[in-house]
């Protein structure tokens, strides 16, 4: 049997950093992606940021398990230094959790469309109503005044199924 590995590309990886720590975190991740093992002072000068700010950011990202460090003795500097790297596996985990949430939402949406006959005026900007709601409104759309008609959800369910299949393939 083929063994699937959950994998996100560099762009996906960077977007996780942006999501969790803003633009500065993304820039920092870009550097560590190409040059793992950079010291705090090296990162600070490359990013043109204050070293204290860099340290704070690194520790924030470390708490989220997105970066890790190795403490090593730097012979040139003759002192112990932190060398930072991305924790790619952990990042994969964060993305995996988000994908699972999206899949869950899609499954709920699917169930909603499968169990309820929905009524809609056909206007893109207007929402759809379940039977009881449509009845309350005398089958007249409260937003545009259009007639609420039975909504055929076949196409929508097909798209939801497609998305779910894509996500499940990633999560396998
Ligand atoms: Zn309407």
Backbone and ligand atoms as CSV (ligand in chain L), in Angstrom:
chain,resi,resn,atom,element,x,y,z
A,1,UNK,N,N,0.817,-1.206,0.000
A,1,UNK,CA,C,0.000,0.000,0.000
A,1,UNK,C,C,0.853,1.259,0.000
A,2,UNK,N,N,0.356,2.242,-0.700
A,2,UNK,CA,C,1.114,3.484,-0.781
A,2,UNK,C,C,0.974,4.261,0.528
A,3,UNK,N,N,2.059,4.834,0.942
A,3,UNK,CA,C,2.040,5.579,2.192
A,3,UNK,C,C,1.959,7.076,1.897
A,4,UNK,N,N,0.830,7.682,2.287
A,4,UNK,CA,C,0.664,9.112,2.030
A,4,UNK,C,C,1.225,9.926,3.188
A,5,UNK,N,N,1.941,10.972,2.833
A,5,UNK,CA,C,2.453,11.887,3.857
A,5,UNK,C,C,1.697,13.186,3.713
A,6,UNK,N,N,1.261,13.730,4.839
A,6,UNK,CA,C,0.620,15.029,4.764
A,6,UNK,C,C,1.701,16.061,4.479
A,7,UNK,N,N,1.475,16.874,3.470
A,7,UNK,CA,C,2.529,17.789,3.070
A,7,UNK,C,C,1.974,19.142,2.636
A,8,UNK,N,N,2.553,20.225,3.178
A,8,UNK,CA,C,2.220,21.541,2.636
A,8,UNK,C,C,3.477,22.149,2.051
A,9,UNK,N,N,3.320,22.909,0.979
A,9,UNK,CA,C,4.485,23.497,0.325
A,9,UNK,C,C,4.968,24.730,1.084
A,10,UNK,N,N,6.079,25.299,0.602
A,10,UNK,CA,C,6.699,26.439,1.285
A,10,UNK,C,C,5.714,27.594,1.445
A,11,UNK,N,N,4.906,27.807,0.414
A,11,UNK,CA,C,3.954,28.926,0.461
A,11,UNK,C,C,2.932,28.723,1.579
A,12,UNK,N,N,2.467,27.493,1.703
A,12,UNK,CA,C,1.524,27.159,2.766
A,12,UNK,C,C,2.149,27.318,4.134
A,13,UNK,N,N,3.394,26.909,4.214
A,13,UNK,CA,C,4.148,27.014,5.455
A,13,UNK,C,C,4.257,28.477,5.901
A,14,UNK,N,N,4.619,29.337,4.941
A,14,UNK,CA,C,4.774,30.760,5.258
A,14,UNK,C,C,3.449,31.401,5.638
A,15,UNK,N,N,2.385,30.936,5.023
A,15,UNK,CA,C,1.081,31.523,5.356
A,15,UNK,C,C,0.676,31.180,6.792
A,16,UNK,N,N,1.109,30.032,7.285
A,16,UNK,CA,C,0.837,29.679,8.680
A,16,UNK,C,C,1.554,30.658,9.616
A,17,UNK,N,N,2.795,30.986,9.286
A,17,UNK,CA,C,3.543,31.943,10.113
A,17,UNK,C,C,2.890,33.325,10.078
A,18,UNK,N,N,2.421,33.706,8.885
A,18,UNK,CA,C,1.771,35.017,8.751
A,18,UNK,C,C,0.502,35.046,9.598
A,19,UNK,N,N,-0.217,33.939,9.543
A,19,UNK,CA,C,-1.461,33.810,10.301
A,19,UNK,C,C,-1.209,33.904,11.805
A,20,UNK,N,N,-0.157,33.265,12.272
A,20,UNK,CA,C,0.101,33.171,13.703
A,20,UNK,C,C,0.897,34.351,14.247
A,21,UNK,N,N,1.747,34.962,13.425
A,21,UNK,CA,C,2.622,36.008,13.975
A,21,UNK,C,C,2.790,37.241,13.112
A,22,UNK,N,N,1.981,37.379,12.093
A,22,UNK,CA,C,2.040,38.568,11.253
A,22,UNK,C,C,3.173,38.551,10.245
A,23,UNK,N,N,3.355,39.700,9.578
A,23,UNK,CA,C,4.330,39.823,8.487
A,23,UNK,C,C,5.761,39.577,8.970
A,24,UNK,N,N,6.079,40.041,10.183
A,24,UNK,CA,C,7.440,39.844,10.716
A,24,UNK,C,C,7.755,38.360,10.861
A,25,UNK,N,N,6.790,37.605,11.354
A,25,UNK,CA,C,6.975,36.161,11.532
A,25,UNK,C,C,7.168,35.473,10.191
A,26,UNK,N,N,6.448,35.963,9.189
A,26,UNK,CA,C,6.574,35.376,7.854
A,26,UNK,C,C,7.982,35.617,7.294
A,27,UNK,N,N,8.482,36.857,7.456
A,27,UNK,CA,C,9.822,37.179,6.968
A,27,UNK,C,C,10.869,36.327,7.678
A,28,UNK,N,N,10.685,36.177,8.967
A,28,UNK,CA,C,11.598,35.364,9.772
A,28,UNK,C,C,11.583,33.902,9.306
A,29,UNK,N,N,10.393,33.393,9.041
A,29,UNK,CA,C,10.266,32.003,8.580
A,29,UNK,C,C,10.925,31.805,7.221
A,30,UNK,N,N,10.802,32.834,6.353
A,30,UNK,CA,C,11.431,32.772,5.028
A,30,UNK,C,C,12.940,32.581,5.169
A,31,UNK,N,N,13.529,33.337,6.098
A,31,UNK,CA,C,14.972,33.231,6.333
A,31,UNK,C,C,15.351,31.857,6.864
A,32,UNK,N,N,14.603,31.395,7.861
A,32,UNK,CA,C,14.942,30.105,8.485
A,32,UNK,C,C,14.684,28.924,7.551
A,33,UNK,N,N,13.790,29.132,6.610
A,33,UNK,CA,C,13.492,28.077,5.640
A,33,UNK,C,C,14.714,27.834,4.750
A,34,UNK,N,N,15.373,28.930,4.348
A,34,UNK,CA,C,16.528,28.789,3.465
A,34,UNK,C,C,17.838,28.626,4.240
A,35,UNK,N,N,17.877,29.209,5.447
A,35,UNK,CA,C,19.106,29.091,6.241
A,35,UNK,C,C,18.794,28.660,7.670
A,36,UNK,N,N,18.467,27.384,7.870
A,36,UNK,CA,C,18.201,26.933,9.242
A,36,UNK,C,C,19.447,27.053,10.108
A,37,UNK,N,N,19.257,27.340,11.374
A,37,UNK,CA,C,20.385,27.435,12.296
A,37,UNK,C,C,20.906,28.848,12.487
A,38,UNK,N,N,20.159,29.838,12.029
A,38,UNK,CA,C,20.594,31.239,12.216
A,38,UNK,C,C,20.484,31.636,13.679
A,39,UNK,N,N,21.407,32.505,14.095
A,39,UNK,CA,C,21.375,33.016,15.469
A,39,UNK,C,C,20.429,34.225,15.522
A,40,UNK,N,N,20.081,34.598,16.751
A,40,UNK,CA,C,19.170,35.736,16.928
A,40,UNK,C,C,19.749,37.032,16.347
A,41,UNK,N,N,21.039,37.250,16.581
A,41,UNK,CA,C,21.649,38.489,16.080
A,41,UNK,C,C,21.735,38.486,14.556
A,42,UNK,N,N,21.942,37.292,13.978
A,42,UNK,CA,C,21.974,37.190,12.509
A,42,UNK,C,C,20.588,37.479,11.923
A,43,UNK,N,N,19.586,36.927,12.577
A,43,UNK,CA,C,18.206,37.177,12.133
A,43,UNK,C,C,17.871,38.662,12.251
A,44,UNK,N,N,18.272,39.250,13.370
A,44,UNK,CA,C,17.984,40.674,13.613
A,44,UNK,C,C,18.591,41.552,12.530
A,45,UNK,N,N,19.845,41.287,12.156
A,45,UNK,CA,C,20.458,42.153,11.148
A,45,UNK,C,C,19.885,41.874,9.760
A,46,UNK,N,N,19.563,40.610,9.478
A,46,UNK,CA,C,18.966,40.282,8.173
A,46,UNK,C,C,17.574,40.900,8.033
A,47,UNK,N,N,16.841,40.952,9.146
A,47,UNK,CA,C,15.479,41.486,9.118
A,47,UNK,C,C,15.447,42.987,9.414
A,48,UNK,N,N,16.608,43.530,9.754
A,48,UNK,CA,C,16.720,44.936,10.185
A,48,UNK,C,C,15.738,45.223,11.312
A,49,UNK,N,N,15.791,44.321,12.284
A,49,UNK,CA,C,14.924,44.463,13.448
A,49,UNK,C,C,15.780,44.476,14.704
A,50,UNK,N,N,15.233,45.051,15.749
A,50,UNK,CA,C,15.897,45.050,17.034
A,50,UNK,C,C,16.020,43.607,17.532
A,51,UNK,N,N,17.184,43.257,18.080
A,51,UNK,CA,C,17.415,41.876,18.500
A,51,UNK,C,C,16.452,41.443,19.606
A,52,UNK,N,N,16.056,42.392,20.444
A,52,UNK,CA,C,15.093,42.075,21.512
A,52,UNK,C,C,13.730,41.691,20.931
A,53,UNK,N,N,13.357,42.417,19.886
A,53,UNK,CA,C,12.083,42.155,19.206
A,53,UNK,C,C,12.124,40.770,18.551
A,54,UNK,N,N,13.260,40.466,17.914
A,54,UNK,CA,C,13.430,39.163,17.261
A,54,UNK,C,C,13.331,38.038,18.285
A,55,UNK,N,N,13.999,38.253,19.420
A,55,UNK,CA,C,13.991,37.240,20.483
A,55,UNK,C,C,12.557,36.992,20.973
A,56,UNK,N,N,11.819,38.087,21.159
A,56,UNK,CA,C,10.442,37.979,21.633
A,56,UNK,C,C,9.578,37.192,20.625
A,57,UNK,N,N,9.762,37.545,19.366
A,57,UNK,CA,C,9.019,36.875,18.294
A,57,UNK,C,C,9.358,35.380,18.244
A,58,UNK,N,N,10.647,35.071,18.357
A,58,UNK,CA,C,11.081,33.666,18.333
A,58,UNK,C,C,10.460,32.874,19.482
A,59,UNK,N,N,10.415,33.506,20.650
A,59,UNK,CA,C,9.853,32.786,21.793
A,59,UNK,C,C,8.344,32.598,21.662
A,60,UNK,N,N,7.691,33.601,21.067
A,60,UNK,CA,C,6.249,33.449,20.790
A,60,UNK,C,C,6.006,32.262,19.848
A,61,UNK,N,N,6.803,32.208,18.787
A,61,UNK,CA,C,6.640,31.145,17.794
A,61,UNK,C,C,7.048,29.791,18.367
A,62,UNK,N,N,7.998,29.829,19.291
A,62,UNK,CA,C,8.422,28.603,19.964
A,62,UNK,C,C,7.305,28.049,20.853
A,63,UNK,N,N,6.574,28.961,21.493
A,63,UNK,CA,C,5.456,28.523,22.329
A,63,UNK,C,C,4.361,27.856,21.506
A,64,UNK,N,N,4.253,28.299,20.257
A,64,UNK,CA,C,3.273,27.694,19.348
A,64,UNK,C,C,3.844,26.452,18.664
A,65,UNK,N,N,5.065,26.090,19.053
A,65,UNK,CA,C,5.773,24.932,18.472
A,65,UNK,C,C,6.039,25.088,16.981
A,66,UNK,N,N,6.174,26.343,16.528
A,66,UNK,CA,C,6.440,26.555,15.105
A,66,UNK,C,C,7.930,26.651,14.814
A,67,UNK,N,N,8.705,27.073,15.810
A,67,UNK,CA,C,10.167,27.087,15.670
A,67,UNK,C,C,10.783,26.378,16.878
A,68,UNK,N,N,11.998,25.895,16.678
A,68,UNK,CA,C,12.729,25.251,17.772
A,68,UNK,C,C,14.170,25.745,17.732
A,69,UNK,N,N,14.902,25.522,18.800
A,69,UNK,CA,C,16.296,25.963,18.799
A,69,UNK,C,C,17.207,24.850,19.306
A,70,UNK,N,N,18.459,24.972,18.931
A,70,UNK,CA,C,19.499,24.130,19.517
A,70,UNK,C,C,20.457,25.081,20.204
A,71,UNK,N,N,20.816,24.758,21.441
A,71,UNK,CA,C,21.806,25.589,22.121
A,71,UNK,C,C,23.174,24.975,21.862
A,72,UNK,N,N,24.046,25.756,21.263
A,72,UNK,CA,C,25.370,25.234,20.922
A,72,UNK,C,C,26.445,26.223,21.361
A,73,UNK,N,N,27.664,25.719,21.528
A,73,UNK,CA,C,28.773,26.598,21.856
A,73,UNK,C,C,29.392,27.072,20.545
A,74,UNK,N,N,29.346,28.378,20.363
A,74,UNK,CA,C,29.930,28.958,19.165
A,74,UNK,C,C,31.404,29.219,19.435
A,75,UNK,N,N,32.263,28.512,18.685
A,75,UNK,CA,C,33.704,28.610,18.968
A,75,UNK,C,C,34.260,30.003,18.663
A,76,UNK,N,N,33.759,30.594,17.573
A,76,UNK,CA,C,34.238,31.931,17.215
A,76,UNK,C,C,33.880,32.957,18.291
A,77,UNK,N,N,32.626,32.895,18.720
A,77,UNK,CA,C,32.157,33.866,19.718
A,77,UNK,C,C,32.538,33.439,21.131
A,78,UNK,N,N,32.945,32.164,21.243
A,78,UNK,CA,C,33.300,31.583,22.538
A,78,UNK,C,C,32.189,31.741,23.586
A,79,UNK,N,N,30.985,31.485,23.156
A,79,UNK,CA,C,29.868,31.483,24.104
A,79,UNK,C,C,28.738,30.622,23.576
A,80,UNK,N,N,27.798,30.329,24.460
A,80,UNK,CA,C,26.663,29.518,24.040
A,80,UNK,C,C,25.658,30.379,23.278
A,81,UNK,N,N,25.204,29.864,22.162
A,81,UNK,CA,C,24.217,30.610,21.371
A,81,UNK,C,C,23.043,29.705,21.008
A,82,UNK,N,N,21.932,30.342,20.702
A,82,UNK,CA,C,20.757,29.614,20.211
A,82,UNK,C,C,20.798,29.607,18.685
A,83,UNK,N,N,20.604,28.441,18.128
A,83,UNK,CA,C,20.477,28.351,16.668
A,83,UNK,C,C,19.053,27.909,16.361
A,84,UNK,N,N,18.358,28.722,15.585
A,84,UNK,CA,C,16.918,28.517,15.371
A,84,UNK,C,C,16.601,27.810,14.065
A,85,UNK,N,N,15.546,27.032,14.105
A,85,UNK,CA,C,15.058,26.349,12.889
A,85,UNK,C,C,13.532,26.237,12.944
A,86,UNK,N,N,12.953,26.018,11.776
A,86,UNK,CA,C,11.500,25.831,11.728
A,86,UNK,C,C,11.169,24.421,12.189
A,87,UNK,N,N,10.021,24.288,12.838
A,87,UNK,CA,C,9.554,22.954,13.203
A,87,UNK,C,C,8.489,22.550,12.208
A,88,UNK,N,N,8.963,22.091,11.065
A,88,UNK,CA,C,8.036,21.864,9.949
A,88,UNK,C,C,6.933,20.870,10.270
A,89,UNK,N,N,7.274,19.825,10.990
A,89,UNK,CA,C,6.258,18.821,11.302
A,89,UNK,C,C,5.115,19.412,12.119
A,90,UNK,N,N,5.477,20.302,13.047
A,90,UNK,CA,C,4.458,20.944,13.879
A,90,UNK,C,C,3.569,21.843,13.033
A,91,UNK,N,N,4.201,22.541,12.083
A,91,UNK,CA,C,3.429,23.421,11.203
A,91,UNK,C,C,2.420,22.598,10.422
A,92,UNK,N,N,2.870,21.442,9.965
A,92,UNK,CA,C,1.964,20.539,9.244
A,92,UNK,C,C,0.756,20.225,10.132
A,93,UNK,N,N,1.034,20.009,11.415
A,93,UNK,CA,C,-0.029,19.701,12.369
A,93,UNK,C,C,-1.046,20.817,12.483
A,94,UNK,N,N,-0.549,22.068,12.524
A,94,UNK,CA,C,-1.431,23.232,12.630
A,94,UNK,C,C,-2.345,23.300,11.407
A,95,UNK,N,N,-1.766,23.107,10.228
A,95,UNK,CA,C,-2.534,23.169,8.989
A,95,UNK,C,C,-3.546,22.034,8.939
A,96,UNK,N,N,-3.115,20.868,9.383
A,96,UNK,CA,C,-3.983,19.697,9.398
A,96,UNK,C,C,-5.229,19.970,10.253
A,97,UNK,N,N,-5.001,20.599,11.412
A,97,UNK,CA,C,-6.119,20.940,12.297
A,97,UNK,C,C,-7.088,21.876,11.581
A,98,UNK,N,N,-6.546,22.867,10.867
A,98,UNK,CA,C,-7.421,23.812,10.150
A,98,UNK,C,C,-8.212,23.112,9.061
A,99,UNK,N,N,-7.548,22.221,8.342
A,99,UNK,CA,C,-8.236,21.490,7.272
A,99,UNK,C,C,-9.357,20.634,7.838
A,100,UNK,N,N,-9.098,20.034,8.989
A,100,UNK,CA,C,-10.122,19.203,9.632
A,100,UNK,C,C,-11.335,20.049,9.996
A,101,UNK,N,N,-11.082,21.281,10.470
A,101,UNK,CA,C,-12.181,22.184,10.819
A,101,UNK,C,C,-13.004,22.547,9.591
A,102,UNK,N,N,-12.307,22.836,8.489
A,102,UNK,CA,C,-13.004,23.191,7.250
A,102,UNK,C,C,-13.856,22.016,6.789
A,103,UNK,N,N,-13.270,20.805,6.860
A,103,UNK,CA,C,-14.005,19.602,6.448
A,103,UNK,C,C,-15.257,19.423,7.300
A,104,UNK,N,N,-15.115,19.684,8.589
A,104,UNK,CA,C,-16.246,19.550,9.508
A,104,UNK,C,C,-17.370,20.523,9.120
A,105,UNK,N,N,-16.983,21.768,8.799
A,105,UNK,CA,C,-17.960,22.773,8.390
A,105,UNK,C,C,-18.667,22.368,7.091
A,106,UNK,N,N,-17.874,21.813,6.167
A,106,UNK,CA,C,-18.452,21.377,4.892
A,106,UNK,C,C,-19.439,20.230,5.101
A,107,UNK,N,N,-19.100,19.321,6.011
A,107,UNK,CA,C,-19.995,18.197,6.293
A,107,UNK,C,C,-21.312,18.683,6.900
A,108,UNK,N,N,-21.211,19.728,7.770
A,108,UNK,CA,C,-22.412,20.299,8.368
A,108,UNK,C,C,-23.280,20.976,7.311
A,109,UNK,N,N,-22.609,21.706,6.410
A,109,UNK,CA,C,-23.306,22.376,5.311
A,109,UNK,C,C,-24.029,21.341,4.444
A,110,UNK,N,N,-23.311,20.262,4.164
A,110,UNK,CA,C,-23.859,19.190,3.337
A,110,UNK,C,C,-25.117,18.601,3.993
A,111,UNK,N,N,-25.007,18.341,5.288
A,111,UNK,CA,C,-26.118,17.765,6.026
A,111,UNK,C,C,-27.319,18.721,5.994
A,112,UNK,N,N,-27.018,20.021,6.174
A,112,UNK,CA,C,-28.062,21.037,6.154
A,112,UNK,C,C,-28.802,21.029,4.822
A,113,UNK,N,N,-28.053,20.945,3.730
A,113,UNK,CA,C,-28.673,20.950,2.409
A,113,UNK,C,C,-29.359,19.643,2.079
A,114,UNK,N,N,-28.862,18.563,2.688
A,114,UNK,CA,C,-29.463,17.259,2.413
A,114,UNK,C,C,-30.753,17.040,3.197
A,115,UNK,N,N,-30.798,17.594,4.413
A,115,UNK,CA,C,-31.961,17.322,5.262
A,115,UNK,C,C,-33.061,18.370,5.120
A,116,UNK,N,N,-32.715,19.535,4.582
A,116,UNK,CA,C,-33.725,20.586,4.435
A,116,UNK,C,C,-33.980,20.924,2.970
A,117,UNK,N,N,-35.245,21.063,2.646
A,117,UNK,CA,C,-35.573,21.626,1.345
A,117,UNK,C,C,-35.461,23.137,1.522
A,118,UNK,N,N,-34.644,23.761,0.682
A,118,UNK,CA,C,-34.420,25.195,0.844
A,118,UNK,C,C,-35.172,25.993,-0.219
A,119,UNK,N,N,-35.488,27.217,0.167
A,119,UNK,CA,C,-36.243,28.122,-0.710
A,119,UNK,C,C,-35.433,29.384,-0.939
A,120,UNK,N,N,-35.434,29.821,-2.195
A,120,UNK,CA,C,-34.549,30.924,-2.579
A,120,UNK,C,C,-35.183,31.754,-3.681
A,121,UNK,N,N,-34.871,33.058,-3.666
A,121,UNK,CA,C,-35.431,33.955,-4.676
A,121,UNK,C,C,-34.615,33.944,-5.973
A,122,UNK,N,N,-33.410,33.375,-5.898
A,122,UNK,CA,C,-32.566,33.323,-7.098
A,122,UNK,C,C,-31.580,34.466,-7.182
A,123,UNK,N,N,-31.661,35.379,-6.222
A,123,UNK,CA,C,-30.770,36.531,-6.185
A,123,UNK,C,C,-29.477,36.164,-5.440
A,124,UNK,N,N,-28.318,36.341,-6.098
A,124,UNK,CA,C,-27.042,35.936,-5.493
A,124,UNK,C,C,-26.810,36.536,-4.105
A,125,UNK,N,N,-27.240,37.776,-3.910
A,125,UNK,CA,C,-26.982,38.445,-2.635
A,125,UNK,C,C,-27.933,38.041,-1.506
A,126,UNK,N,N,-28.969,37.291,-1.809
A,126,UNK,CA,C,-29.969,36.927,-0.798
A,126,UNK,C,C,-29.721,35.528,-0.246
A,127,UNK,N,N,-30.156,35.313,0.992
A,127,UNK,CA,C,-29.935,34.005,1.606
A,127,UNK,C,C,-31.063,33.028,1.250
A,128,UNK,N,N,-30.816,31.780,1.648
A,128,UNK,CA,C,-31.815,30.742,1.403
A,128,UNK,C,C,-32.533,30.433,2.707
A,129,UNK,N,N,-33.772,29.986,2.602
A,129,UNK,CA,C,-34.584,29.739,3.798
A,129,UNK,C,C,-35.096,28.305,3.839
A,130,UNK,N,N,-35.192,27.763,5.065
A,130,UNK,CA,C,-35.817,26.444,5.190
A,130,UNK,C,C,-37.336,26.637,5.090
A,131,UNK,N,N,-38.048,25.545,4.952
A,131,UNK,CA,C,-39.487,25.624,4.680
A,131,UNK,C,C,-40.249,26.501,5.686
A,132,UNK,N,N,-40.013,26.261,6.991
A,132,UNK,CA,C,-40.729,27.021,8.020
A,132,UNK,C,C,-40.495,28.523,7.904
A,133,UNK,N,N,-39.258,28.882,7.616
A,133,UNK,CA,C,-38.927,30.310,7.464
A,133,UNK,C,C,-39.626,30.884,6.233
A,134,UNK,N,N,-39.554,30.134,5.141
A,134,UNK,CA,C,-40.173,30.588,3.891
A,134,UNK,C,C,-41.685,30.776,4.068
A,135,UNK,N,N,-42.262,29.836,4.829
A,135,UNK,CA,C,-43.702,29.903,5.100
A,135,UNK,C,C,-44.030,31.165,5.906
A,136,UNK,N,N,-43.209,31.427,6.936
A,136,UNK,CA,C,-43.376,32.632,7.762
A,136,UNK,C,C,-43.371,33.891,6.909
A,137,UNK,N,N,-42.569,33.857,5.857
A,137,UNK,CA,C,-42.410,35.050,5.022
A,137,UNK,C,C,-43.354,35.002,3.815
A,138,UNK,N,N,-44.320,34.095,3.858
A,138,UNK,CA,C,-45.277,33.914,2.764
A,138,UNK,C,C,-44.572,33.736,1.420
A,139,UNK,N,N,-43.427,33.051,1.459
A,139,UNK,CA,C,-42.633,32.755,0.256
A,139,UNK,C,C,-42.256,34.016,-0.520
A,140,UNK,N,N,-42.038,35.077,0.240
A,140,UNK,CA,C,-41.589,36.327,-0.384
A,140,UNK,C,C,-40.257,36.712,0.264
A,141,UNK,N,N,-39.214,36.907,-0.546
A,141,UNK,CA,C,-37.880,37.208,-0.015
A,141,UNK,C,C,-37.898,38.551,0.718
A,142,UNK,N,N,-37.516,38.576,2.013
A,142,UNK,CA,C,-37.554,39.838,2.758
A,142,UNK,C,C,-36.516,40.855,2.281
A,143,UNK,N,N,-35.506,40.400,1.583
A,143,UNK,CA,C,-34.468,41.338,1.110
A,143,UNK,C,C,-34.839,42.026,-0.196
A,144,UNK,N,N,-35.314,41.236,-1.163
A,144,UNK,CA,C,-35.551,41.835,-2.484
A,144,UNK,C,C,-37.015,41.778,-2.922
A,145,UNK,N,N,-37.819,41.058,-2.161
A,145,UNK,CA,C,-39.241,40.989,-2.521
A,145,UNK,C,C,-39.564,39.910,-3.539
A,146,UNK,N,N,-38.528,39.219,-4.025
A,146,UNK,CA,C,-38.729,38.159,-5.024
A,146,UNK,C,C,-39.442,36.944,-4.433
A,147,UNK,N,N,-39.949,36.092,-5.315
A,147,UNK,CA,C,-40.669,34.911,-4.865
A,147,UNK,C,C,-39.678,33.830,-4.442
A,148,UNK,N,N,-39.925,33.228,-3.267
A,148,UNK,CA,C,-39.048,32.160,-2.786
A,148,UNK,C,C,-39.479,30.837,-3.415
A,149,UNK,N,N,-38.564,30.259,-4.179
A,149,UNK,CA,C,-38.862,29.015,-4.892
A,149,UNK,C,C,-37.986,27.888,-4.361
A,150,UNK,N,N,-38.411,26.661,-4.621
A,150,UNK,CA,C,-37.616,25.495,-4.210
A,150,UNK,C,C,-36.222,25.594,-4.831
A,151,UNK,N,N,-35.200,25.445,-3.983
A,151,UNK,CA,C,-33.822,25.537,-4.456
A,151,UNK,C,C,-33.267,24.143,-4.744
A,152,UNK,N,N,-32.756,23.973,-5.949
A,152,UNK,CA,C,-32.155,22.695,-6.329
A,152,UNK,C,C,-30.684,22.705,-5.894
A,153,UNK,N,N,-30.373,21.890,-4.886
A,153,UNK,CA,C,-29.026,21.944,-4.297
A,153,UNK,C,C,-28.062,20.924,-4.917
A,154,UNK,N,N,-28.463,20.286,-6.008
A,154,UNK,CA,C,-27.621,19.242,-6.618
A,154,UNK,C,C,-26.210,19.742,-6.920
A,155,UNK,N,N,-26.141,20.899,-7.597
A,155,UNK,CA,C,-24.851,21.438,-8.011
A,155,UNK,C,C,-24.003,21.807,-6.789
A,156,UNK,N,N,-24.650,22.423,-5.819
A,156,UNK,CA,C,-23.933,22.828,-4.612
A,156,UNK,C,C,-23.376,21.612,-3.863
A,157,UNK,N,N,-24.182,20.566,-3.764
A,157,UNK,CA,C,-23.732,19.343,-3.087
A,157,UNK,C,C,-22.572,18.685,-3.838
A,158,UNK,N,N,-22.615,18.785,-5.148
A,158,UNK,CA,C,-21.527,18.225,-5.954
A,158,UNK,C,C,-20.215,18.953,-5.633
A,159,UNK,N,N,-20.282,20.298,-5.530
A,159,UNK,CA,C,-19.087,21.093,-5.226
A,159,UNK,C,C,-18.573,20.769,-3.817
A,160,UNK,N,N,-19.506,20.658,-2.866
A,160,UNK,CA,C,-19.119,20.327,-1.487
A,160,UNK,C,C,-18.407,18.966,-1.447
A,161,UNK,N,N,-18.965,17.996,-2.170
A,161,UNK,CA,C,-18.351,16.662,-2.222
A,161,UNK,C,C,-16.948,16.715,-2.819
A,162,UNK,N,N,-16.798,17.548,-3.851
A,162,UNK,CA,C,-15.492,17.702,-4.494
A,162,UNK,C,C,-14.469,18.256,-3.515
A,163,UNK,N,N,-14.879,19.319,-2.792
A,163,UNK,CA,C,-13.985,19.958,-1.811
A,163,UNK,C,C,-13.613,18.965,-0.714
A,164,UNK,N,N,-14.609,18.231,-0.243
A,164,UNK,CA,C,-14.363,17.246,0.818
A,164,UNK,C,C,-13.369,16.178,0.353
A,165,UNK,N,N,-13.518,15.758,-0.894
A,165,UNK,CA,C,-12.608,14.744,-1.422
A,165,UNK,C,C,-11.181,15.280,-1.483
A,166,UNK,N,N,-11.052,16.558,-1.914
A,166,UNK,CA,C,-9.731,17.208,-1.979
A,166,UNK,C,C,-9.075,17.238,-0.592
A,167,UNK,N,N,-9.869,17.684,0.390
A,167,UNK,CA,C,-9.343,17.800,1.760
A,167,UNK,C,C,-8.991,16.424,2.318
A,168,UNK,N,N,-9.887,15.466,2.118
A,168,UNK,CA,C,-9.612,14.123,2.645
A,168,UNK,C,C,-8.353,13.523,2.036
A,169,UNK,N,N,-8.107,13.852,0.787
A,169,UNK,CA,C,-6.902,13.352,0.125
A,169,UNK,C,C,-5.661,13.936,0.804
A,170,UNK,N,N,-5.751,15.239,1.147
A,170,UNK,CA,C,-4.634,15.895,1.848
A,170,UNK,C,C,-4.427,15.321,3.243
A,171,UNK,N,N,-5.533,14.933,3.876
A,171,UNK,CA,C,-5.462,14.472,5.266
A,171,UNK,C,C,-5.135,12.984,5.394
A,172,UNK,N,N,-5.166,12.266,4.285
A,172,UNK,CA,C,-4.942,10.823,4.338
A,172,UNK,C,C,-3.599,10.468,4.953
L,1,ZN,ZN,ZN,-34.112,37.972,-2.565
